[in-house]
């Protein structure tokens, strides 16, 4: 279906008598209390898992389920929580708090701590929080564009939406989803990453095929090629090449408008001709507004430019609070600030594109790439530690906000009039995420001394700090990355913007999860075969099964806090 930027136009009122005229707001007293409590739970789950097990859990499904249960409590003031849109706000807040506390804040402040500069923890926390908020703001402003379309996969978001809809409607959908959830939860007991199969039922087939191939090469590389393709910066090189091309594709998308104008003009002529040929009493078929792009190229450009400016401002704050003015020359500080802002923006875009297609975000790998580049251009160790902490704070919130807005988009798309309801819903989700961020900041500020004092430090932070301390001890590292950047760039170029094949191949190479490759590729085979057998009706059933597998795996990951 061709896409067009959607302009509001009169639409018939919703036929559902219980459908709200305006979107619920986060400042409703009962809802606000629930959001704060859920955010605190999510933040604690996040820092506990990332520091003790080195993993992070997507708690959005947990939040949705809790909100559903609250809505079933037989108290009048809690009945409003039966609204799927309030449940969407609840899952947005708890997932934002989880990823913010674990992947953004605690990991970032651990870098200077492990590096031996405990005096830089508080400045790093301030800088990381600024980067976190800007990160989410850019996605909020860019979601629904040609670069980050709402109808892309965003698999965890689809899983959250299907969970909420199944709980609201019940019936056969609920049974299929519940079955998938049980299977996914059981998989965690046997250390089977069934969420990988769930993603394969939801995401882009080509992107996930390359992801599965990358997983397979990583797992079986030592047996097939007598070398570990995850070592020696090979996957990082593939990511560098694919990331450069992905960035170029994004810039081309923003700057070239001639072909799109020509396509839009041809579509307008076609619609005009159809209207002229049809009887005056016959209604002209309208494009579903929920499939239109809500962010045009101009708005997308402005959002990215403003995002870079805001990242630059955050880097300035971090440089001042971190005492870099006394350690670097004025020209060096300017270069550091501009490079930090550029790295933060590119990091979030690459991570967001990977998350959009697969549900995985390679934040660690892309941050490590900029760390190595920083070493190569000679950034001193302390400024580099702050830069790495700042960059690592971006990306996860970008991806998570995409998941949440995807869930909200699926839940709101039947509402009429759609456009004002959708825009207000996105705004309320962003505000819910800000509540989650604020709670996460408070939790990390209160807990980091206790965790770090017990030696409970995110493993990736140790990798960053150790790499900075050792420097480029391997002189072949940069050469290897540049060599492997060539196939990464070629594959990304072949796949195009929508498929992100190079980025997904690199993401697979970076992950060593036993048997995940078979689950991804096997699920893709089942998906293609089942669709040929059942036709378009297969998509809805596979979406429910995939959503259930992801939901079950998320519940299992969150439940690991009980073990710790």
C-alpha positions in Angstrom: 0.0 0.0 0.0 1.4 3.4 -0.9 2.0 5.7 2.0 1.2 9.4 2.2 1.6 12.0 4.9 -1.7 12.1 6.6 -3.5 15.4 7.0 -6.5 15.5 9.4 -9.8 15.3 7.7 -13.4 14.8 8.9 -14.0 11.2 9.8 -17.2 9.5 11.0 -17.4 9.1 14.8 -16.5 5.8 16.3 -19.3 3.3 16.4 -18.1 1.8 19.7 -20.2 3.4 22.5 -17.5 2.8 25.2 -14.6 4.2 23.1 -13.2 7.4 24.7 -13.6 10.7 22.9 -10.2 11.8 24.3 -7.1 9.8 25.3 -6.6 9.1 29.0 -4.0 11.3 30.7 -1.1 10.3 32.9 -2.0 13.0 35.5 -5.2 11.2 36.4 -4.6 10.6 40.2 -5.2 6.9 40.3 -3.3 6.3 37.1 -0.4 8.5 38.2 0.0 6.5 41.4 -0.1 3.2 39.5 2.5 4.5 37.0 4.9 5.6 39.8 4.6 2.3 41.6 5.1 0.2 38.5 8.0 2.3 37.5 9.7 1.7 40.8 9.1 -2.0 40.4 10.6 -1.9 36.9 13.6 0.1 38.0 14.5 -2.3 40.7 14.0 -5.3 38.4 16.3 -3.6 35.8 19.2 -2.7 38.1 19.1 -6.1 39.9 19.2 -8.2 36.7 21.8 -6.1 34.9 24.1 -6.1 37.8 23.7 -9.7 39.0 23.0 -11.5 35.7 24.1 -9.1 33.0 20.7 -9.2 31.3 17.8 -6.8 31.0 14.2 -7.8 30.8 11.4 -6.1 28.7 8.8 -5.6 31.5 6.2 -4.0 29.3 4.1 -7.1 29.2 4.4 -7.4 33.0 3.1 -3.9 33.3 0.2 -4.6 31.0 -0.8 -7.7 32.9 -0.6 -5.9 36.2 -2.8 -3.1 34.8 -5.3 -5.7 33.6 -5.5 -7.3 37.0 -5.9 -3.9 38.7 -8.8 -3.2 36.4 -10.5 -6.4 37.5 -10.5 -5.5 41.2 -14.1 -4.8 42.2 -13.6 -1.2 43.2 -15.3 1.6 41.4 -12.2 3.9 41.1 -10.1 1.1 39.6 -12.6 0.1 36.9 -11.0 2.8 34.7 -7.9 0.7 34.4 -9.9 -1.7 32.2 -9.2 0.8 29.4 -6.6 -0.6 27.0 -5.2 2.9 26.6 -4.5 3.2 30.3 -2.9 -0.3 30.3 -0.8 1.0 27.4 0.4 3.9 29.5 1.2 1.5 32.4 3.3 -0.7 30.2 5.1 2.3 28.7 6.0 3.6 32.2 7.4 0.3 33.6 9.4 -0.6 30.5 10.8 2.9 30.3 11.9 2.7 33.9 13.4 -0.8 33.5 15.6 0.1 30.4 16.5 3.5 31.8 17.7 2.2 35.2 19.6 -0.8 33.8 20.8 -0.1 30.3 21.2 3.7 30.5 21.9 5.0 34.0 23.5 2.2 36.0 25.7 1.0 33.2 26.8 4.5 32.4 27.8 5.5 35.9 29.6 2.1 36.4 32.1 3.1 33.7 33.9 5.8 35.6 33.5 3.8 38.8 35.3 0.8 37.4 37.8 3.2 35.8 38.7 4.3 39.4 37.1 7.8 39.3 34.3 7.6 41.8 34.2 11.4 41.8 32.8 11.3 38.3 29.8 9.1 39.1 27.5 12.0 39.9 28.5 14.1 36.8 28.1 10.9 34.7 24.6 10.3 36.2 23.5 13.8 35.2 24.9 13.5 31.7 23.4 10.1 31.2 20.0 11.3 32.3 20.1 14.1 29.8 21.2 11.7 27.1 18.4 9.4 28.1 15.7 12.0 27.9 16.9 13.4 24.5 17.1 9.9 23.2 13.5 9.2 23.9 12.4 12.6 22.7 14.0 12.1 19.3 12.2 8.8 18.8 8.9 10.4 20.0 9.3 13.1 17.3 10.5 10.7 14.6 8.2 7.7 15.1 5.8 7.4 12.1 8.2 8.7 9.5 9.7 6.9 6.5 12.8 6.3 8.5 11.1 4.8 11.5 7.6 3.9 10.3 4.8 2.8 12.6 3.9 -0.1 10.5 7.4 -1.7 10.8 7.9 -4.8 12.9 8.9 -3.4 16.4 8.2 -7.0 17.7 8.1 -6.4 21.5 5.6 -3.6 20.8 3.4 -5.9 18.8 3.7 -8.5 21.6 2.5 -5.9 24.2 -0.4 -4.8 22.1 -1.6 -8.3 21.3 -1.4 -9.1 25.0 -3.5 -6.1 25.9 -6.0 -6.8 23.1 -6.3 -10.5 24.0 -7.0 -9.6 27.6 -9.6 -7.1 26.6 -11.5 -9.2 24.1 -10.9 -12.7 25.4 -12.1 -15.7 23.3 -9.9 -17.5 20.8 -7.3 -14.8 20.6 -6.7 -15.0 24.3 -6.4 -18.8 24.2 -3.8 -18.6 21.4 -1.8 -15.9 23.2 -2.0 -17.7 26.5 -0.7 -20.9 24.9 2.2 -19.1 23.3 2.9 -17.4 26.7 3.0 -20.7 28.5 5.4 -22.2 25.9 7.6 -19.1 26.1 7.7 -19.2 29.9 8.5 -22.9 29.9 11.3 -22.2 27.5 13.1 -20.0 30.0 13.1 -22.9 32.5 15.2 -24.9 30.0 17.3 -21.9 28.9 15.7 -21.9 25.4 15.4 -18.4 23.9 12.0 -18.9 22.5 11.6 -15.1 22.2 13.8 -15.5 19.1 11.2 -17.7 17.5 8.5 -15.2 18.5 10.4 -12.3 16.9 10.7 -14.4 13.7 6.9 -14.6 13.5 6.6 -10.8 13.7 9.6 -9.1 12.1 10.8 -8.5 8.6 11.6 -11.9 6.9 14.7 -10.7 5.1 16.1 -8.9 8.1 15.5 -11.8 10.4 17.0 -14.3 7.9 20.2 -12.3 8.0 20.0 -12.2 11.8 19.6 -15.9 11.9 22.5 -16.4 9.6 24.6 -14.2 11.8 23.6 -16.2 14.9 24.5 -19.4 13.1 27.9 -18.2 11.9 28.7 -17.0 15.5 27.7 -20.3 17.0 29.3 -22.7 14.5 32.1 -20.5 13.2 34.8 -22.4 15.2 33.7 -25.7 13.8 33.1 -24.6 10.2 35.9 -22.1 9.7 38.2 -22.9 12.7 37.8 -19.3 13.9 35.5 -17.5 16.3 33.7 -14.9 14.2 32.7 -13.1 17.4 36.4 -12.4 18.3 38.9 -10.1 16.7 36.4 -7.3 16.1 35.0 -9.0 13.0 31.3 -8.4 13.9 32.2 -4.8 14.9 33.7 -4.3 11.5 30.6 -5.6 9.8 28.5 -3.2 12.0 30.8 -0.3 11.1 30.3 -0.9 7.4 26.6 -1.5 7.7 26.2 1.4 10.0 27.9 3.8 7.7 25.7 2.8 4.8 22.6 2.9 7.1 23.5 6.4 8.0 24.0 7.3 4.4 20.6 5.7 3.5 19.0 7.8 6.3 20.6 11.0 5.0 19.5 10.2 1.4 16.0 9.6 2.7 15.9 13.0 4.3 17.4 15.0 1.4 16.0 13.4 -1.7 12.3 14.3 -2.3 11.9 14.5 -6.1 10.9 10.8 -6.5 8.5 11.0 -3.6 6.8 14.1 -5.0 6.5 12.4 -8.4 5.0 9.3 -6.8 2.6 11.4 -4.7 1.5 13.4 -7.7 0.8 10.2 -9.7 -1.2 8.8 -6.8 -3.2 12.0 -6.6 -4.0 11.9 -10.4 -5.1 8.2 -10.0 -7.4 9.1 -7.2 -8.8 12.1 -9.1 -9.4 9.9 -12.2 -11.1 7.2 -10.1 -13.4 9.9 -8.5 -14.3 11.2 -12.0 -15.1 7.8 -13.4 -17.3 6.7 -10.4 -20.9 7.8 -10.0 -21.4 10.9 -8.0 -23.4 8.9 -5.4 -20.7 6.2 -4.9 -18.2 6.8 -2.1 -14.6 7.1 -3.1 -12.4 4.6 -1.3 -10.2 6.3 1.2 -6.7 5.2 2.4 -6.8 4.0 6.0 -5.3 7.1 7.8 -3.6 4.9 10.4 -1.3 3.5 7.6 -0.1 7.0 6.6 3.1 8.7 7.6 2.4 11.1 10.4 5.9 12.7 10.3 7.0 14.1 6.9 10.7 14.6 5.8 10.9 18.2 6.9 9.7 17.3 10.5 12.0 14.4 10.6 15.0 16.5 9.6 14.1 19.1 12.2 13.8 16.4 14.9 17.2 15.0 14.1 18.9 18.4 13.9 17.3 19.4 17.2 18.3 16.1 18.7 21.9 16.7 17.7 21.8 20.1 19.2 20.3 18.7 22.5 22.9 16.0 22.6 25.6 18.7 22.1 24.1 20.6 25.1 24.1 17.4 27.2 27.8 16.8 26.3 28.6 20.4 27.3 27.0 19.9 30.7 28.9 16.6 31.1 32.2 18.2 30.1 31.7 21.0 32.7 30.5 18.8 35.5 33.2 16.2 34.7 36.0 18.8 34.9 37.2 18.3 31.3 37.8 22.1 31.0 40.9 21.8 33.2 42.1 18.6 31.5 41.7 19.4 27.8 42.5 22.4 25.5 39.6 24.6 24.3 39.9 23.1 20.8 40.0 19.6 22.3 36.9 20.2 24.3 35.0 21.5 21.3 36.0 18.4 19.3 35.0 16.1 22.2 31.6 17.7 22.5 30.8 17.5 18.8 32.1 13.9 18.6 30.1 12.9 21.7 26.9 14.3 20.2 27.5 12.7 16.8 28.2 9.3 18.4 25.1 9.6 20.5 22.9 10.4 17.5 24.4 7.7 15.3 24.3 5.2 18.1 20.6 5.6 18.7 19.7 5.5 15.0 21.6 2.2 14.4 20.3 0.7 17.5 16.8 1.9 16.7 16.9 0.5 13.2 18.0 -2.9 14.4 15.4 -2.9 17.2 12.7 -1.9 14.7 13.3 -5.0 12.6 14.3 -7.6 15.1 13.5 -6.6 18.7 17.2 -6.8 19.6 19.3 -3.7 20.0 23.1 -4.0 19.6 23.9 -1.1 22.0 27.0 -2.7 23.5 28.6 -3.3 20.1 27.9 0.1 18.6 29.2 1.8 21.8 32.3 -0.3 21.7 32.9 0.8 18.1 32.9 4.5 19.1 35.2 3.6 22.1 37.7 2.1 19.6 37.4 5.1 17.3 38.0 7.3 20.3 41.2 5.4 21.1 42.2 5.5 17.5 42.0 9.4 17.3 43.7 9.8 20.7 41.0 10.9 23.1 42.5 10.8 26.7 41.3 8.1 28.9 39.1 10.1 31.4 37.3 12.1 28.7 36.9 8.8 26.7 35.4 7.1 29.8 32.8 9.9 30.1 32.1 9.8 26.3 31.5 6.0 26.5 29.1 6.4 29.4 27.3 9.2 27.6 26.9 7.2 24.4 25.8 4.0 26.1 23.0 6.0 27.8 21.4 6.5 24.3 19.9 3.8 22.2 18.1 1.5 24.7 15.4 4.2 25.5 15.2 4.9 21.8 14.4 1.3 21.0 12.1 0.9 24.0 10.1 4.0 23.1 9.6 2.6 19.6 8.3 -0.6 21.1 5.8 1.3 23.3 4.6 3.6 20.6 4.1 0.7 18.3 1.9 -0.9 20.9 -0.1 2.3 21.3 -0.4 2.7 17.5 -1.9 -0.8 17.2 -4.3 -0.2 20.1 -5.4 3.2 18.7 -5.6 2.6 15.0 -9.3 1.7 15.0 -10.3 5.0 16.7 -12.1 7.7 14.6 -11.2 10.4 14.3 -7.8 8.8 14.3 -5.2 11.5 13.9 -5.8 13.7 17.0 -6.4 10.7 19.1 -3.1 9.1 17.9 -1.1 12.2 18.4 -2.4 12.8 21.9 -1.8 9.1 22.7 1.8 9.3 21.7 2.2 12.5 23.8 0.8 10.8 26.9 3.0 7.8 26.3 6.0 10.1 26.2 4.9 11.7 29.5 4.5 8.2 31.0 8.1 7.4 29.9 9.3 10.6 31.6 7.7 9.4 34.8 9.5 6.1 34.4 12.8 7.9 33.8 12.4 10.1 36.9 11.7 7.1 39.1 14.6 5.3 37.5 16.9 8.2 38.3 15.8 8.2 41.9 16.3 4.5 42.3 19.8 4.5 40.7 20.8 7.5 42.7 19.9 5.8 45.9 21.1 2.3 45.0 24.4 2.6 43.1 26.7 2.8 46.2 25.1 -0.3 47.7 25.4 -2.3 44.5 28.9 -1.2 43.5 30.1 -1.7 47.0 29.1 -5.3 46.8 30.9 -5.7 43.5 27.6 -5.9 41.6 28.6 -4.1 38.4 27.1 -4.5 34.9 29.5 -6.7 32.9 29.5 -4.4 29.9 30.7 -1.5 32.0 33.8 -3.6 33.0 34.4 -4.3 29.3 34.3 -0.6 28.5 36.6 0.3 31.4 39.1 -2.5 30.7 39.2 -1.6 27.0 40.0 2.1 27.8 42.7 1.1 30.3 44.4 -1.4 27.9 44.0 0.9 24.9 44.6 -0.5 21.4 47.0 -3.2 22.5 46.1 -5.1 19.3 47.3 -3.0 16.4 45.3 -5.1 13.9 42.0 -4.2 15.5 41.3 -1.1 13.4 42.6 -2.9 10.2 40.3 -5.9 10.9 37.3 -3.6 11.4 37.9 -1.7 8.2 38.4 -5.0 6.2 35.1 -6.5 7.5 33.3 -3.2 7.0 33.3 -3.9 3.2 31.0 -6.9 3.3 28.8 -5.3 5.9 28.4 -2.2 3.8 27.7 -4.2 0.6 25.0 -6.3 2.3 23.3 -3.3 3.9 23.3 -1.5 0.5 21.7 -4.5 -1.2 19.0 -4.9 1.5 18.0 -1.2 1.5 16.5 0.9 4.2 13.5 -1.2 5.1 15.3 -4.5 5.5 18.5 -3.4 7.3 20.2 -6.7 6.3 23.8 -5.6 7.0 22.9 -4.3 10.5 21.0 -7.4 11.3 23.8 -9.7 10.1 26.2 -7.8 12.4 23.8 -8.0 15.3 23.6 -11.8 14.9 27.4 -12.1 14.8 27.6 -10.2 18.1 25.2 -12.5 20.0 26.3 -15.9 21.3 23.0 -17.6 22.3 23.1 -21.3 21.8 20.4 -22.7 19.5 18.9 -19.2 18.8 19.8 -19.5 15.2 17.7 -22.6 14.7 14.8 -21.0 16.5 14.9 -18.0 14.3 15.4 -19.8 11.0 13.0 -22.6 11.8 10.3 -20.1 12.8 10.8 -18.3 9.5 10.4 -21.5 7.5 7.1 -22.3 9.5 5.9 -18.7 8.9 6.5 -18.8 5.1 5.0 -22.3 4.8 2.0 -21.6 7.0 1.2 -18.4 5.1 1.1 -20.4 1.9 -1.2 -22.9 3.4 -3.6 -20.5 5.2 -3.2 -17.3 3.2 -3.5 -13.8 4.8 -5.4 -15.3 7.8 -2.2 -16.9 8.9 -0.7 -13.5 9.8 -3.0 -12.8 12.7 -2.5 -16.3 14.2 1.3 -16.1 13.9 1.3 -12.6 15.4 -0.5 -14.0 18.4 1.8 -17.0 18.8 4.8 -14.8 18.4 3.5 -12.3 20.9 2.8 -15.1 23.4 6.4 -16.5 23.0 7.9 -13.0 23.6 5.5 -12.3 26.5 6.4 -15.6 28.2 10.1 -15.1 27.7 9.8 -11.6 29.2 7.9 -12.9 32.2 10.6 -15.6 32.7 13.4 -13.1 32.5 11.7 -10.8 35.0 11.1 -13.7 37.3 14.8 -14.3 37.5 15.0 -11.5 40.1 13.5 -14.0 42.5 16.5 -16.3 41.9 18.9 -13.4 42.6 
